[in-house]
Amino acid sequence: MRASLDTQTNQVTYLLPVGDEELPLNDFIGKSLTLTHTGNINCSSCGKKTKKSFSQGHCFPCMRKLASCDMCIMKPETCHHAEGTCREPQWGEENCMIPHYVYLANTSGLKVGITRHTQIPTRWIDQGATQAIPLFKVKTRLQSGLVEIALAEFIADKTNWRAMLKGENPELDLKQKALELVPQISERLDEIRLKFGEDSVELLDQELVTIDYPVTQYPTKIASHNFDKNVEVNGVLLGIKGQYLIFDTGVINVRKFTSYEIEVSY
C-alpha cells in the first residue's frame, strides 16, 4: 500500500495499487471489501512467475543475488560495503552510503529504528507508529545500525504487531525519553565518532511527529488472513494501520503478499 501523511491534520491516506489504478482505501472503511488471490505471483524484481515469494516479493534467484535482500538490510550493523563484498556495489552507494536517521517511535510502545532520509515519514507509517521523532543523523547505514544496537540495549528495536493493531500504545513523551537515553550511550557514540569521524553522528533537536490512522474499531483478538491458506479475504473494512488492513473477520499484512496478483471487488 502507498501511504501519505497530511501534516496539517496528521491523518494517513492509503492507496492500494490495483492494475494501473490506485484504489483509495480510506473511502472503503465501514464498507464490505473482498480481496481474491488469483494464484499468480510475479517477482517484483525480474517479473518472472514464481511459486513462492521471498523477501517480500522476490523469486528465489533474485533473493539470493540482490543487495536489497542481503542479511545486512535486516542487520545494518553488519554492512560489508566497505569490504568490497556488497552484492551490488552501485546499489549500496545509492542506498546505504547515504544519510540515515535513527529515530524513536511509539508503535506497540517505545522503540528505536533507522531509516533513510528519504523514507520519513513513510517508514513510521509502515510500522504503525502513532508518534515518532528523529534522534540522530548519521552518514551511512552501517553507522545507523551501530547507534541502533547501542540504544537497543535499553529499549525495544522491534514492534509487537499484535499490540500495535489493538491500539494499546498510550502517548509517550519522546523528547523526554531521548533526554534520558542519549547519556546512556555516550561512550558508544564516542567510539563511533572516533572510528568514522566526529561528524559521523549528529544529535538532532526536531519536533515530534504525530500520526493518526483511519481506524474506526480496533480488534480485541487478532486473527490473521493468509492468501497462501485461503485465496479470498472479505469482510467489512474497519481500518488501516501500518501495512495492515483491519477487517471485522481478521487482519492481513498487505506487504507480506507483495507480488501476489489480487482482484478487488466491492
Beta strands, then each sheet from edge to edge (+ up, - down):
strand 1: 2-5
strand 2: 12-18
strand 3: 21-24
strand 4: 32-41
strand 5: 100-106
strand 6: 110-116
strand 7: 131-138
strand 8: 201-203
strand 9: 209-210
strand 10: 232-241
strand 11: 244-247
strand 12: 250-253
strand 13: 260-265
sheet 1: 1+ 2- 3+
sheet 2: 12+ 11- 10+ 4- 13+
sheet 3: 6+ 5- 7+ 8-
sheet 4: 6+ 5- 7+ 9-
end
